[in-house]
Amino acid sequence: MVSYPIRIARDTYRGRDARKMQKAADHNRDVAELERKINEMLRNQMEPVKVYSWAGIAQETGMSYDFIKSVGYSIDCGSNGFTATAPAA
């Protein structure tokens, strides 16, 4: 189980290839936005424990399911989502 706030792993490319640097920067920007949206969902969580699915997060955020599934694994190693506890009051 995870608790607020969550952190999603970033792309750590450190080479000199400009195309790859831009790709990593774009990826990290999208990850930061997803992380912000998920943390907002967790802050508003009323249940003591709640299950979040990748499909539900995709629907809620408008981001692609494939993207969320690929980066979301780093949240709690869940293949379909993760379970979160409510933030402390």
C-alpha positions in Angstrom: 0.0 0.0 0.0 1.1 3.5 -0.6 0.3 6.8 1.1 0.2 10.4 0.0 2.3 11.8 -1.6 3.3 9.3 -4.3 6.4 9.6 -6.4 6.7 8.3 -10.0 10.2 7.5 -11.4 11.6 9.8 -14.0 13.7 9.2 -17.1 17.3 9.8 -16.0 18.9 10.1 -19.5 22.2 12.1 -19.1 23.7 11.7 -22.5 24.5 14.3 -25.2 22.0 13.3 -27.9 19.7 16.2 -28.2 16.8 14.1 -29.5 17.0 11.7 -26.6 17.3 14.7 -24.2 14.1 16.2 -25.5 12.3 12.8 -25.4 13.4 12.4 -21.7 12.3 16.0 -20.9 8.9 15.5 -22.6 8.4 12.2 -20.7 9.4 13.7 -17.4 7.0 16.6 -17.9 4.1 14.1 -18.5 5.2 12.1 -15.5 5.2 15.2 -13.3 1.7 16.1 -14.5 0.4 12.6 -13.8 2.1 12.6 -10.4 0.4 15.9 -9.6 -3.0 14.6 -10.7 -2.7 11.3 -8.7 -1.6 13.2 -5.6 -4.6 15.4 -5.9 -6.8 12.3 -6.1 -5.1 11.0 -3.0 -5.6 14.3 -1.1 -9.3 14.1 -1.8 -9.7 10.5 -0.8 -12.3 10.0 1.8 -12.1 6.2 2.2 -9.5 4.8 4.7 -8.2 2.5 1.9 -8.9 2.7 -1.8 -7.8 0.8 -4.9 -6.9 2.9 -7.9 -6.7 1.2 -11.3 -4.7 2.3 -14.3 -7.8 2.4 -16.4 -9.7 4.5 -13.8 -6.7 6.9 -13.6 -6.6 7.2 -17.4 -10.3 8.0 -17.5 -10.0 10.5 -14.7 -6.9 12.3 -16.1 -7.5 12.0 -19.8 -4.0 10.5 -20.3 -3.4 7.3 -22.3 -3.8 4.0 -20.5 -0.5 2.7 -22.0 1.5 5.6 -20.6 -0.1 5.4 -17.2 0.5 1.7 -17.0 4.1 2.0 -18.1 5.1 4.7 -15.6 2.6 3.8 -12.8 4.4 0.5 -12.1 7.0 2.5 -10.1 4.3 3.7 -7.7 3.7 0.3 -6.0 4.7 -2.4 -8.5 1.1 -3.2 -9.3 0.2 -4.6 -12.6 -3.3 -3.1 -12.7 -3.0 -0.2 -10.3 -2.3 0.4 -6.6 -3.9 0.5 -3.2 -3.6 3.7 -1.1 -4.3 4.7 2.4 -6.0 8.0 3.2 -3.7 10.9 4.0 -3.3 11.8 7.6 -5.6 14.6 8.7 
